[in-house]
Amino acid sequence: MTQLNTPYPSTAYLTGFLRSRGFDAVQEDLALQLVLALFSRDGLARLRQCVEHVPPRRRSEAVQSFHDQFDRYDATVTATIAFLQGRDSTVGHRICSRNFLPEGPRFAALDVYVDDEGGDPLAWAFGALGMQDRARHLATLYLNDLADVLRDAVDPRFEFVRYAESLAMSQPTFDPLADALAAPPTLVDEVLETLTLAAIERHQPALVLLSVPFPGAVYAAFRIAQTIKARHPQIRIGLGGGFANTELRELSDPRVFDFVDFVTLDSGERPLLALIDHLKGGRSRERLVRTFVRDEDKVRYINFPEPDVPFEEWGTPTWDGLPLDRYLSLLDMLNPMHRLWSDGRWNKLTVAHGCYWKKCSFCDVTLDYISRYETASAKELVDRIEKIILETGQTGFHFVDEAAPPKMLKALAEELLRRKVAISWWGNVRFEKSFSPELCQLLADSGCIAISGGLEVASDRLLKLMKKGVSVDQVARVTAAFTDAGILVHAYLMYGFPTQTVQDTVDALEYVRQLFEHGCIQSGFFHRFACTVHSPVGQNPEEYGVTLEPLPPGGFAKNDVGFVDPTGVDHDELGRALNKALYNYMHGIGLDMDVRRWFDVQVPRPTVARRFIERALGQH
């Protein structure tokens, strides 16, 4: 599973492309169907049966709460799901009463918002009005309580986003996945099997393509493939997507092909044309493109040299076949920017293929999804936007580029305004100086509501080492220009980069505090640096002052690689403080505190001037 509020775009792109070439292609989102089946009256009844088999002394707080309040869950789940789908807004009044939904352990988080007089814990966020958002937040806590019950009583790997990802992420051997697939099916597995067979019955396909964007989608994809192979062995199965493109480039374990027949790499358009042509008898297997197959008991990679389909010729994605009125708009964090990832139905679209910068040392710059940079004309992009609006009835767009190029965004904005196409859009950029106040205002006029971008480690020394091509003061001015235009800003932040010291980390947090304090950014996320084999750090570690650890043997996933940093900093300890501080900053809390107070260990005082960002903003 990826996210519950909107379809992942890969199937929409491939379905639209294959139909444009005359193929009978249909798509299904079994991840959404799985969640809707589990969180239904029938699903909860089956979940209760599983709970009954857990001895009371071994039940978690969430499981016991579900057991004790089952009748209330049974009575409210249908209405709550309909509310989150936007099909029954009036239920929001009852949800807000706090007397309708059963409340499990997740609701304890509301206690941190209670004021000294014991008043409304959510008044600060939603005020006297804001009923729909308040109800959506409470309903999200309700759903998270049920997810905890599933995890504690049925499948400890269950997550809405990162389901069983440890079985696949940088997993050198196929053994853990093979063992999990050989184990007796859980309730989740049984429901997924039923949904899979129903989809096969509906469409009677000759070829099934499984798009696996992230490690958290791998286990379920293989369960789907296992189900199809057991009941319909004549159906051919292909696997591709972001996970395969990054982690399976050196695949050599033949057991993978007990479940799938083909594994393709990088953009799927050309490999699929070749694969379908092969299955129809139009070409030999030796002319497959970027495709792994099994010959007897050996894995072989076949890559007949054939040019990729140009980005301009991909055609328009289609969401036909996906139940757009059944996705769930969640509100898990009370931050106006952060909510965009889980709230609302966004049409996902790409402005350009690849990254126009492709220099960042932490990024997979050697892989196709970064290195092959291609654009389409602004006219073609707005043509696609208009077709998508006509099909979906939705005018919200999330541009999912690695970094949307300023030149293309300017042309796109001008074309949208010229043709009077009214949309709301957001996307990812580099905080580079091209984003002048004038350009930011133009983007806002065209419908831009939010922007995310990488500040990474807020340290000029480390930004230079990263080859990020930006500086902290430049980021301050660019983000301020977006904010002044009424555009929300989210910063991707990083810690644990090679040679990063405790002082670097403390200084970075002080920069971030000042950016929040001056309204330059409204949201952010700190993630731990991971060295990948496809990045400049992974390929030239000596340039970054680190030594790589040897990779364990195995023929499955290969991506993250351990490294030894001579600084010896405990980044896990520091990371807890960074995330605690950031969570509070996003809620407007603690912006006047000394950043050292967030750390549980003694750290040096920041060397950053207290008015650094203020002075940087004064320069424009």
C-alpha positions as semicolon CSV with decimal commas, in nm:
position;residue;x (nm);y (nm);z (nm)
1;M;0,000;0,000;0,000
2;T;0,114;0,353;-0,070
3;Q;-0,154;0,602;0,035
4;L;-0,529;0,581;0,085
5;N;-0,648;0,919;-0,044
6;T;-0,555;0,893;-0,410
7;P;-0,436;0,628;-0,660
8;Y;-0,065;0,578;-0,715
9;P;0,000;0,707;-1,071
10;S;0,197;0,422;-1,228
11;T;-0,103;0,210;-1,331
12;A;-0,284;0,518;-1,463
13;Y;0,017;0,607;-1,679
14;L;0,065;0,255;-1,813
15;T;-0,306;0,193;-1,873
16;G;-0,335;0,519;-2,066
17;F;-0,023;0,444;-2,267
18;L;-0,118;0,085;-2,354
19;R;-0,468;0,191;-2,460
20;S;-0,316;0,462;-2,681
21;R;-0,129;0,183;-2,858
22;G;-0,445;-0,022;-2,911
23;F;-0,418;-0,273;-2,627
24;D;-0,709;-0,384;-2,407
25;A;-0,568;-0,274;-2,071
26;V;-0,759;-0,240;-1,743
27;Q;-0,642;-0,149;-1,393
28;E;-0,734;-0,236;-1,035
29;D;-0,624;-0,092;-0,701
30;L;-0,626;-0,396;-0,475
31;A;-0,461;-0,195;-0,195
32;L;-0,767;0,027;-0,161
33;Q;-1,000;-0,270;-0,196
34;L;-0,810;-0,453;0,079
35;V;-0,849;-0,164;0,324
36;L;-1,219;-0,120;0,246
37;A;-1,280;-0,493;0,293
38;L;-1,094;-0,505;0,625
39;F;-1,257;-0,189;0,760
40;S;-1,616;-0,297;0,697
41;R;-1,871;-0,470;0,918
42;D;-1,778;-0,810;0,771
43;G;-1,407;-0,733;0,806
44;L;-1,442;-0,625;1,168
45;A;-1,644;-0,936;1,246
46;R;-1,360;-1,151;1,113
47;L;-1,110;-0,937;1,304
48;R;-1,309;-0,998;1,623
49;Q;-1,281;-1,374;1,568
50;C;-0,902;-1,335;1,552
51;V;-0,906;-1,126;1,871
52;E;-1,103;-1,396;2,054
53;H;-0,808;-1,633;1,997
54;V;-0,568;-1,395;2,173
55;P;-0,555;-1,471;2,548
56;P;-0,663;-1,166;2,753
57;R;-0,325;-1,142;2,923
58;R;-0,153;-1,110;2,584
59;R;-0,388;-0,848;2,438
60;S;-0,244;-0,505;2,376
61;E;-0,431;-0,198;2,495
62;A;-0,562;-0,144;2,142
63;V;-0,684;-0,504;2,109
64;Q;-0,857;-0,501;2,448
65;S;-1,021;-0,167;2,372
66;F;-1,154;-0,308;2,042
67;H;-1,281;-0,619;2,217
68;D;-1,461;-0,418;2,486
69;Q;-1,614;-0,169;2,243
70;F;-1,682;-0,400;1,949
71;D;-2,053;-0,322;1,927
72;R;-1,975;0,049;1,887
73;Y;-1,715;-0,023;1,618
74;D;-1,964;-0,247;1,439
75;A;-2,227;0,028;1,452
76;T;-2,001;0,311;1,328
77;V;-1,753;0,169;1,075
78;T;-1,978;0,196;0,767
79;A;-2,073;0,558;0,838
80;T;-1,715;0,657;0,925
81;I;-1,569;0,514;0,605
82;A;-1,842;0,687;0,401
83;F;-1,756;1,014;0,576
84;L;-1,384;0,979;0,501
85;Q;-1,474;0,907;0,138
86;G;-1,668;1,234;0,122
87;R;-1,996;1,052;0,053
88;D;-2,177;1,146;0,376
89;S;-2,058;1,474;0,523
90;T;-2,344;1,508;0,774
91;V;-2,193;1,230;0,990
92;G;-1,924;1,482;1,079
93;H;-2,157;1,647;1,331
94;R;-2,193;1,324;1,527
95;I;-1,821;1,245;1,506
96;C;-1,736;1,588;1,649
97;S;-1,964;1,525;1,947
98;R;-1,704;1,275;2,079
99;N;-2,001;1,050;2,177
100;F;-2,034;0,866;1,845
101;L;-1,701;0,693;1,777
102;P;-1,544;0,447;2,021
103;E;-1,210;0,589;2,132
104;G;-0,905;0,369;2,168
105;P;-0,543;0,445;2,266
106;R;-0,478;0,669;1,966
107;F;-0,715;0,931;2,107
108;A;-0,480;0,978;2,403
109;A;-0,276;1,203;2,171
110;L;-0,550;1,463;2,206
111;D;-0,462;1,503;2,574
112;V;-0,148;1,697;2,484
113;Y;-0,368;1,975;2,343
114;V;-0,591;2,024;2,651
115;D;-0,556;2,374;2,798
116;D;-0,524;2,453;3,169
117;E;-0,900;2,505;3,202
118;G;-0,970;2,161;3,054
119;G;-1,137;2,310;2,748
120;D;-1,181;2,177;2,396
121;P;-0,853;2,002;2,306
122;L;-0,889;2,081;1,935
123;A;-1,013;2,439;1,959
124;W;-0,667;2,576;1,884
125;A;-0,660;2,389;1,554
126;F;-1,017;2,415;1,429
127;G;-1,183;2,694;1,629
128;A;-1,559;2,712;1,663
129;L;-1,608;2,607;1,301
130;G;-1,391;2,370;1,093
131;M;-1,631;2,085;1,171
132;Q;-1,542;1,873;0,868
133;D;-1,168;1,885;0,935
134;R;-1,215;1,822;1,306
135;A;-1,431;1,519;1,229
136;R;-1,181;1,393;0,971
137;H;-0,901;1,410;1,229
138;L;-1,108;1,215;1,484
139;A;-1,209;0,959;1,221
140;T;-0,843;0,917;1,127
141;L;-0,755;0,838;1,489
142;Y;-1,039;0,582;1,486
143;L;-0,896;0,419;1,172
144;N;-0,546;0,415;1,323
145;D;-0,683;0,240;1,633
146;L;-0,825;-0,033;1,409
147;A;-0,495;-0,061;1,221
148;D;-0,321;-0,115;1,557
149;V;-0,565;-0,398;1,634
150;L;-0,487;-0,563;1,300
151;R;-0,116;-0,533;1,367
152;D;-0,132;-0,661;1,725
153;A;-0,385;-0,944;1,675
154;V;-0,345;-1,055;1,312
155;D;-0,025;-0,950;1,136
156;P;0,260;-0,768;1,315
157;R;0,379;-0,637;0,976
158;F;0,058;-0,448;0,898
159;E;0,090;-0,077;0,816
160;F;-0,112;0,155;0,593
161;V;0,204;0,264;0,409
162;R;0,503;0,045;0,495
163;Y;0,334;-0,294;0,508
164;A;0,595;-0,569;0,568
165;E;0,864;-0,351;0,409
166;S;1,142;-0,518;0,614
167;L;1,090;-0,834;0,405
168;A;1,205;-0,648;0,094
169;M;1,392;-0,323;0,166
170;S;1,763;-0,376;0,093
171;Q;1,707;-0,744;0,171
172;P;2,000;-0,926;0,009
173;T;1,833;-1,266;0,021
174;F;1,488;-1,378;-0,086
175;D;1,466;-1,608;0,219
176;P;1,254;-1,383;0,448
177;L;1,003;-1,317;0,171
178;A;0,995;-1,684;0,070
179;D;0,936;-1,788;0,432
180;A;0,655;-1,534;0,473
181;L;0,489;-1,650;0,151
182;A;0,512;-2,015;0,262
183;A;0,356;-1,939;0,602
184;P;-0,015;-1,999;0,668
185;P;-0,216;-1,700;0,540
186;T;-0,332;-1,436;0,784
187;L;-0,673;-1,269;0,770
188;V;-0,515;-0,994;0,558
189;D;-0,374;-1,254;0,316
190;E;-0,711;-1,431;0,291
191;V;-0,895;-1,110;0,207
192;L;-0,633;-1,015;-0,053
193;E;-0,661;-1,362;-0,211
194;T;-1,039;-1,325;-0,244
195;L;-1,003;-0,982;-0,402
196;T;-0,735;-1,106;-0,643
197;L;-0,945;-1,397;-0,769
198;A;-1,248;-1,171;-0,810
199;A;-1,042;-0,930;-1,023
200;I;-0,913;-1,214;-1,240
201;E;-1,269;-1,341;-1,286
202;R;-1,390;-0,994;-1,388
203;H;-1,124;-0,929;-1,650
204;Q;-1,000;-1,271;-1,769
205;P;-0,650;-1,135;-1,846
206;A;-0,374;-1,305;-2,040
207;L;-0,107;-1,085;-1,877
208;V;-0,108;-0,933;-1,528
209;L;0,131;-0,648;-1,448
210;L;0,214;-0,574;-1,084
211;S;0,342;-0,222;-1,016
212;V;0,557;-0,222;-0,702
213;P;0,672;0,132;-0,620
214;F;0,805;0,078;-0,266
215;P;0,931;-0,203;-0,041
216;G;0,602;-0,180;0,151
217;A;0,415;-0,305;-0,158
218;V;0,636;-0,607;-0,231
219;Y;0,497;-0,871;0,005
220;A;0,137;-0,815;-0,105
221;A;0,241;-0,811;-0,473
222;F;0,400;-1,152;-0,433
223;R;0,089;-1,278;-0,247
224;I;-0,121;-1,162;-0,544
225;A;0,115;-1,339;-0,785
226;Q;0,114;-1,654;-0,569
227;T;-0,268;-1,660;-0,575
228;I;-0,284;-1,619;-0,953
229;K;-0,020;-1,888;-1,018
230;A;-0,202;-2,136;-0,794
231;R;-0,542;-2,093;-0,962
232;H;-0,457;-1,970;-1,312
233;P;-0,107;-2,097;-1,404
234;Q;-0,158;-2,004;-1,770
235;I;-0,166;-1,631;-1,691
236;R;0,169;-1,458;-1,738
237;I;0,281;-1,214;-1,470
238;G;0,519;-0,919;-1,495
239;L;0,660;-0,716;-1,208
240;G;0,802;-0,365;-1,229
241;G;0,796;-0,024;-1,063
242;G;1,019;0,184;-0,839
243;F;1,123;-0,103;-0,610
244;A;1,244;-0,317;-0,901
245;N;1,413;-0,017;-1,064
246;T;1,625;0,060;-0,757
247;E;1,667;-0,266;-0,566
248;L;1,645;-0,553;-0,818
249;R;1,898;-0,439;-1,077
250;E;2,127;-0,733;-0,996
251;L;1,852;-0,991;-0,940
252;S;1,986;-1,347;-0,955
253;D;1,763;-1,559;-0,727
254;P;1,555;-1,792;-0,947
255;R;1,292;-1,839;-0,674
256;V;1,147;-1,498;-0,763
257;F;1,027;-1,659;-1,086
258;D;0,819;-1,915;-0,901
259;F;0,580;-1,622;-0,859
260;V;0,633;-1,395;-1,161
261;D;0,746;-1,461;-1,518
262;F;0,913;-1,129;-1,596
263;V;1,076;-0,845;-1,402
264;T;1,125;-0,521;-1,595
265;L;1,342;-0,221;-1,511
266;D;1,296;0,157;-1,546
267;S;1,015;0,325;-1,742
268;G;0,774;0,051;-1,838
269;E;0,654;0,173;-2,177
270;R;0,923;0,022;-2,402
271;P;0,974;-0,304;-2,205
272;L;0,597;-0,368;-2,208
273;L;0,564;-0,310;-2,582
274;A;0,844;-0,562;-2,636
275;L;0,697;-0,808;-2,385
276;I;0,348;-0,799;-2,534
277;D;0,493;-0,834;-2,884
278;H;0,688;-1,139;-2,762
279;L;0,382;-1,301;-2,600
280;K;0,183;-1,250;-2,921
281;G;0,459;-1,423;-3,120
282;G;0,586;-1,105;-3,286
283;R;0,942;-1,123;-3,152
284;S;1,176;-1,374;-2,991
285;R;1,256;-1,366;-2,621
286;E;1,606;-1,247;-2,711
287;R;1,454;-0,914;-2,818
288;L;1,298;-0,829;-2,482
289;V;1,399;-0,491;-2,337
290;R;1,535;-0,444;-1,980
291;T;1,372;-0,767;-1,864
292;F;1,479;-1,045;-1,628
293;V;1,362;-1,400;-1,707
294;R;1,446;-1,748;-1,578
295;D;1,620;-1,997;-1,805
296;E;1,601;-2,340;-1,645
297;D;1,735;-2,253;-1,299
298;K;1,931;-1,938;-1,383
299;V;1,818;-1,575;-1,398
300;R;1,905;-1,393;-1,719
301;Y;1,883;-1,024;-1,803
302;I;1,783;-0,943;-2,160
303;N;1,816;-0,592;-2,298
304;F;1,774;-0,564;-2,672
305;P;1,890;-0,211;-2,768
306;E;1,579;-0,016;-2,848
307;P;1,513;0,355;-2,775
308;D;1,273;0,450;-2,497
309;V;0,933;0,593;-2,582
310;P;0,977;0,974;-2,559
311;F;0,804;1,137;-2,261
312;E;0,601;1,352;-2,499
313;E;0,451;1,033;-2,650
314;W;0,344;0,867;-2,324
315;G;-0,008;0,997;-2,374
316;T;-0,254;1,096;-2,102
317;P;-0,286;0,884;-1,787
318;T;-0,632;0,739;-1,730
319;W;-0,801;0,663;-1,400
320;D;-1,077;0,466;-1,573
321;G;-1,153;0,156;-1,366
322;L;-1,038;0,305;-1,035
323;P;-1,318;0,391;-0,787
324;L;-1,231;0,756;-0,736
325;D;-1,523;0,809;-0,497
326;R;-1,399;0,535;-0,263
327;Y;-1,057;0,674;-0,162
328;L;-1,021;0,794;0,198
329;S;-0,921;1,150;0,284
330;L;-0,735;1,129;0,615
331;L;-0,614;1,405;0,845
332;D;-0,350;1,264;1,075
333;M;-0,138;1,575;1,139
334;L;-0,281;1,916;1,222
335;N;-0,059;2,106;0,982
336;P;-0,198;2,270;0,668
337;M;0,093;2,164;0,445
338;H;0,156;1,818;0,586
339;R;-0,206;1,714;0,533
340;L;-0,176;1,733;0,153
341;W;-0,012;1,390;0,136
342;S;-0,310;1,211;0,296
343;D;-0,606;1,444;0,240
344;G;-0,784;1,507;-0,089
345;R;-0,807;1,336;-0,427
346;W;-0,508;1,451;-0,631
347;N;-0,454;1,371;-0,997
348;K;-0,086;1,279;-1,002
349;L;0,104;1,396;-1,309
350;T;0,465;1,445;-1,417
351;V;0,589;1,774;-1,562
352;A;0,917;1,618;-1,681
353;H;1,089;1,281;-1,669
354;G;1,403;1,268;-1,458
355;C;1,589;1,550;-1,289
356;Y;1,741;1,849;-1,467
357;W;2,002;1,895;-1,189
358;K;2,109;1,530;-1,127
359;K;2,417;1,619;-0,922
360;C;2,312;1,561;-0,558
361;S;2,556;1,318;-0,403
362;F;2,293;1,137;-0,191
363;C;2,061;1,071;-0,488
364;D;2,041;0,777;-0,730
365;V;2,170;0,995;-1,013
366;T;2,294;0,697;-1,216
367;L;1,946;0,545;-1,253
368;D;1,706;0,615;-1,537
369;Y;1,433;0,780;-1,328
370;I;1,684;1,054;-1,236
371;S;1,940;1,057;-1,518
372;R;1,717;1,060;-1,828
373;Y;1,576;1,412;-1,833
374;E;1,297;1,477;-2,083
375;T;1,020;1,735;-2,103
376;A;0,695;1,778;-2,289
377;S;0,567;2,111;-2,418
378;A;0,346;2,325;-2,194
379;K;0,069;2,283;-2,453
380;E;0,093;1,903;-2,430
381;L;0,088;1,916;-2,047
382;V;-0,220;2,139;-2,033
383;D;-0,388;1,916;-2,294
384;R;-0,329;1,623;-2,057
385;I;-0,458;1,826;-1,761
386;E;-0,780;1,913;-1,943
387;K;-0,839;1,549;-2,045
388;I;-0,782;1,432;-1,687
389;I;-1,025;1,690;-1,545
390;L;-1,285;1,580;-1,799
391;E;-1,241;1,217;-1,695
392;T;-1,210;1,249;-1,317
393;G;-1,409;1,565;-1,244
394;Q;-1,124;1,668;-1,012
395;T;-0,913;1,982;-1,058
396;G;-0,646;1,907;-0,795
397;F;-0,304;1,804;-0,931
398;H;0,008;1,677;-0,756
399;F;0,313;1,702;-0,983
400;V;0,528;1,408;-0,874
401;D;0,857;1,510;-1,039
402;E;1,187;1,456;-0,860
403;A;1,236;1,831;-0,908
404;A;1,006;2,022;-1,142
405;P;1,217;2,258;-1,357
406;P;1,147;2,632;-1,305
407;K;1,146;2,699;-1,679
408;M;0,879;2,434;-1,740
409;L;0,670;2,549;-1,444
410;K;0,677;2,906;-1,578
411;A;0,564;2,791;-1,923
412;L;0,299;2,567;-1,767
413;A;0,165;2,851;-1,550
414;E;0,146;3,088;-1,848
415;E;-0,036;2,825;-2,058
416;L;-0,286;2,753;-1,778
417;L;-0,359;3,124;-1,741
418;R;-0,380;3,181;-2,118
419;R;-0,633;2,900;-2,158
420;K;-0,817;2,992;-1,835
421;V;-0,780;2,641;-1,694
422;A;-0,846;2,668;-1,319
423;I;-0,666;2,403;-1,114
424;S;-0,504;2,369;-0,772
425;W;-0,157;2,217;-0,783
426;W;0,151;2,141;-0,577
427;G;0,481;1,968;-0,640
428;N;0,850;1,926;-0,562
429;V;1,124;2,173;-0,663
430;R;1,483;2,269;-0,592
431;F;1,501;2,589;-0,388
432;E;1,710;2,765;-0,650
433;K;1,738;3,137;-0,722
434;S;1,533;3,106;-1,042
435;F;1,226;3,112;-0,817
436;S;1,209;3,489;-0,794
437;P;0,920;3,665;-0,616
438;E;0,773;3,740;-0,961
439;L;0,785;3,372;-1,069
440;C;0,642;3,256;-0,735
441;Q;0,350;3,496;-0,778
442;L;0,292;3,372;-1,134
443;L;0,284;3,012;-1,008
444;A;0,037;3,112;-0,735
445;D;-0,183;3,286;-0,993
446;S;-0,188;2,963;-1,197
447;G;-0,312;2,760;-0,900
448;C;0,000;2,662;-0,705
449;I;-0,098;2,610;-0,339
450;A;0,212;2,437;-0,200
451;I;0,572;2,347;-0,277
452;S;0,809;2,093;-0,125
453;G;1,186;2,093;-0,169
454;G;1,509;1,966;-0,024
455;L;1,694;2,179;0,228
456;E;1,857;1,852;0,342
457;V;2,129;1,934;0,597
458;A;2,098;2,305;0,671
459;S;2,473;2,363;0,659
460;D;2,655;2,543;0,380
461;R;2,960;2,316;0,421
462;L;2,750;2,001;0,383
463;L;2,527;2,146;0,110
464;K;2,844;2,209;-0,090
465;L;2,967;1,855;-0,022
466;M;2,626;1,727;-0,135
467;K;2,655;1,928;-0,458
468;K;2,307;2,054;-0,383
469;G;2,371;2,382;-0,562
470;V;2,197;2,596;-0,300
471;S;2,295;2,777;0,021
472;V;2,099;2,830;0,342
473;D;2,050;3,204;0,287
474;Q;1,936;3,139;-0,071
475;V;1,683;2,880;0,053
476;A;1,556;3,138;0,303
477;R;1,496;3,395;0,030
478;V;1,332;3,148;-0,210
479;T;1,103;2,995;0,053
480;A;1,007;3,345;0,171
481;A;0,916;3,433;-0,189
482;F;0,686;3,131;-0,208
483;T;0,530;3,213;0,131
484;D;0,479;3,579;0,036
485;A;0,287;3,457;-0,270
486;G;0,056;3,256;-0,043
487;I;0,217;2,919;-0,124
488;L;0,277;2,672;0,160
489;V;0,633;2,533;0,185
490;H;0,754;2,193;0,306
491;A;1,127;2,127;0,357
492;Y;1,282;1,783;0,326
493;L;1,557;1,764;0,586
494;M;1,836;1,514;0,640
495;Y;2,068;1,413;0,922
496;G;2,355;1,168;0,941
497;F;2,525;1,274;0,616
498;P;2,894;1,171;0,596
499;T;3,120;1,383;0,819
500;Q;2,821;1,556;0,983
501;T;2,922;1,649;1,337
502;V;2,711;1,720;1,645
503;Q;2,785;2,089;1,591
504;D;2,659;2,064;1,231
505;T;2,337;1,904;1,357
506;V;2,274;2,166;1,626
507;D;2,343;2,445;1,378
508;A;2,109;2,287;1,123
509;L;1,827;2,277;1,377
510;E;1,887;2,645;1,460
511;Y;1,860;2,732;1,089
512;V;1,536;2,533;1,070
513;R;1,398;2,704;1,384
514;Q;1,463;3,044;1,231
515;L;1,301;2,943;0,900
516;F;0,986;2,844;1,088
517;E;1,005;3,153;1,309
518;H;1,009;3,384;1,006
519;G;0,736;3,194;0,823
520;C;0,965;3,076;0,540
521;I;0,852;2,713;0,581
522;Q;0,537;2,570;0,735
523;S;0,621;2,200;0,737
524;G;0,919;1,967;0,726
525;F;1,042;1,614;0,770
526;F;1,380;1,491;0,898
527;H;1,495;1,159;0,755
528;R;1,814;0,968;0,827
529;F;2,067;0,968;0,543
530;A;2,095;0,629;0,376
531;C;2,382;0,552;0,142
532;T;2,270;0,372;-0,173
533;V;2,483;0,179;-0,419
534;H;2,358;0,399;-0,706
535;S;2,452;0,735;-0,551
536;P;2,781;0,926;-0,578
537;V;2,847;0,856;-0,207
538;G;2,797;0,483;-0,267
539;Q;3,014;0,483;-0,577
540;N;3,292;0,716;-0,458
541;P;3,288;0,697;-0,077
542;E;3,645;0,821;-0,041
543;E;3,537;1,162;-0,173
544;Y;3,303;1,192;0,125
545;G;3,538;1,070;0,395
546;V;3,366;0,737;0,464
547;T;3,434;0,368;0,413
548;L;3,167;0,134;0,283
549;E;3,085;-0,189;0,464
550;P;3,088;-0,503;0,247
551;L;2,745;-0,601;0,120
552;P;2,615;-0,940;0,240
553;P;2,584;-1,210;-0,025
554;G;2,247;-1,271;-0,185
555;G;2,064;-1,252;-0,514
556;F;1,767;-1,035;-0,426
557;A;1,744;-0,667;-0,327
558;K;2,046;-0,441;-0,329
559;N;2,020;-0,072;-0,252
560;D;2,124;0,059;0,090
561;V;2,485;0,003;0,192
562;G;2,632;0,054;0,537
563;F;2,927;0,287;0,588
564;V;3,174;0,383;0,857
565;D;3,189;0,754;0,935
566;P;3,505;0,853;1,128
567;T;3,314;1,121;1,322
568;G;3,149;0,845;1,530
569;V;2,839;1,057;1,599
570;D;2,532;0,882;1,747
571;H;2,286;1,007;1,486
572;D;1,999;0,797;1,623
573;E;2,017;0,987;1,952
574;L;2,025;1,320;1,771
575;G;1,748;1,217;1,532
576;R;1,498;1,175;1,815
577;A;1,559;1,535;1,921
578;L;1,536;1,667;1,565
579;N;1,201;1,500;1,502
580;K;1,061;1,610;1,839
581;A;1,161;1,970;1,768
582;L;1,021;1,961;1,414
583;Y;0,688;1,816;1,528
584;N;0,649;2,105;1,772
585;Y;0,764;2,368;1,521
586;M;0,495;2,248;1,278
587;H;0,238;2,318;1,548
588;G;0,388;2,661;1,631
589;I;0,533;2,542;1,961
590;G;0,881;2,612;2,102
591;L;0,999;2,854;1,835
592;D;1,144;3,084;2,100
593;M;1,330;2,803;2,283
594;D;1,705;2,741;2,272
595;V;1,741;2,442;2,036
596;R;1,964;2,263;2,287
597;R;1,659;2,199;2,505
598;W;1,525;1,943;2,257
599;F;1,825;1,713;2,309
600;D;1,846;1,457;2,590
601;V;2,226;1,469;2,578
602;Q;2,457;1,765;2,621
603;V;2,525;1,938;2,290
604;P;2,721;2,254;2,205
605;R;2,550;2,589;2,161
606;P;2,466;2,686;1,802
607;T;2,730;2,887;1,618
608;V;2,460;3,037;1,393
609;A;2,377;3,403;1,453
610;R;2,031;3,441;1,607
611;R;1,932;3,680;1,327
612;F;2,093;3,490;1,036
613;I;1,768;3,424;0,848
614;E;1,633;3,770;0,924
615;R;1,944;3,926;0,771
616;A;1,930;3,691;0,471
617;L;1,572;3,798;0,404
618;G;1,675;4,162;0,425
619;Q;1,903;4,115;0,124
620;H;1,619;4,085;-0,128
